[in-house]
Amino acid sequence: MAKIVGGFMMPHDPLIPATPTAPPAAQREICMHAYAIIVERLRALQVDTVVVIADDHYTLNGPYCIPMAMIGIGDIEGPYEPWLGIPRAQIENNRPLAHHIMQYGLEYGIDWAVSKSLVLDHSATVPIHYAVRPVKGMRAIPVYLNTGIEPFITSWRAHEIGRVIGDAVANWQGDERVAIYGTGGLSHWPGMAEMGAINEGWDRKIMKLVAQGDVESLIALSDEEILRDGGNGGIEIKNWICAMGALGACRGEVIAYEPVAEWVCGCGYMEMKVA
């Protein structure tokens, strides 16, 4: 039987690959080392498939179509944005498991948008580039939630989608060892007048709740509170909430946190352990 053996939270900030030398060397090294630690722990857990929870930014879909939840079940490659400095390349999908998660979700109330051929944007490609591709043979299943553009998916719905993903993996007859990535955040204000601001206090509050496994308190945060304290980029903590839904009862361990002004983002890295 397939099994979720762990999870990780991490930023997907496009400036990390696009302007890698912009921050002070010490901050840059801490963030890059955090990705390397995630890779080491994936190997230790013998993970072979990662479900990457990401969000669109009017890159894959525009104002003409804003799906609340989308899963890639076929060919995937990335990144879409050439300015990231990451060469576009094929990414190996675990198609049978992705199709199973899609079908299971449809049977249990998730009205997926489904892509059979998908070019991933930075929100999925950055985590895959730094924390999937380094592991030979690792496969990735992309799941996109609408946590980037209003109207945002609700936090409770993000959690429910995660729960269904977790149930789908548990009901898969394969022997995959799966990890869940919650990507994005923490506080940042992309494209807003406040762009460049970072609310370190709020970031640490969110990471403390995640470490405690207190998903109920995270779900209870209103969009207005998140926008006020964490910015429009802070809404991406719903991707983390989704990952926690997939993991079930879990607790987190902080790998690293850096408020990187040059990357206009509070960069948080955590390992999630199933309780």
Phi, psi and omega in degrees: 000143176291156184211136170277118186255355179171180180203165181216143173250141182197158176284159172235027183307122182293339180287344179299310175277331186287324180228063189297333183261008183293317182284167171304147185304321183297315179294315179302316182294323178298315181293316180294323178294327178298317175299319180296322177297318178301317179299316179300318183287328173300315179297318180296325179278354181058042179287137177242346180219135178241131170265117185258114178269116186226187179209146181281156179229048187060032178257308179277321179231145182251195181296345178285342182201117181234085179292140177288327180210133182222143178233139176265119185247358184235226179294134174226144175211171179179165007266164176289323187271114180293334183289353176294334184083008176259121180300136178291133182207161175295147175238130183285121176266150169269082189300314181300316180291320178300316179296320179296316178299318177302308184295318178298318178299317179299324180285339184240034165094010177259113180272076183297144151275140188235133177242127176265353177208112192224130171259113186285144173273187185298331187297331174260324186291321182299310176299321179294319182298316185269336189224019170228306183303328179295344181260113184301130177083357180292138178247156183226137175246115182274133173234126180250129171250154179273079176245012181251331187227133175296145001281128184286149170298146178286153181295321180294327178289321176301318179295319180296319177299318176299317179300319180293321176301315179299316178296321180298315179298317181295336181261009179273136186278354178286179182248024181299147170250114195248141169241151179248131175253122166263119188243159175108186182062194353276243184291128170191159186234065184297130177074005182255167179299332181274006184306130185109339177286148176222132179255087185299322180299316179294317180303314182291327175297314180297315181295327176295317178297319178296316180300324180281352184072021185273071183290334180297319179291326177293316179296327183289343178293127179283158176301324180296319177296316182295315180298322180292315189263331184242354179082174179296333174286336178293339177301339180294352174297346175294333173294323177293320179298319177299315179300320178294326175297320179292324182283335186075212179300121185205164173226160184240155175236127179288125174270314180195155170215132176218126172277098189261101183298322182291336175259010176046042187202144167277113188262109181247135180233129181218150168256136179253131182242130180294129183287000000 
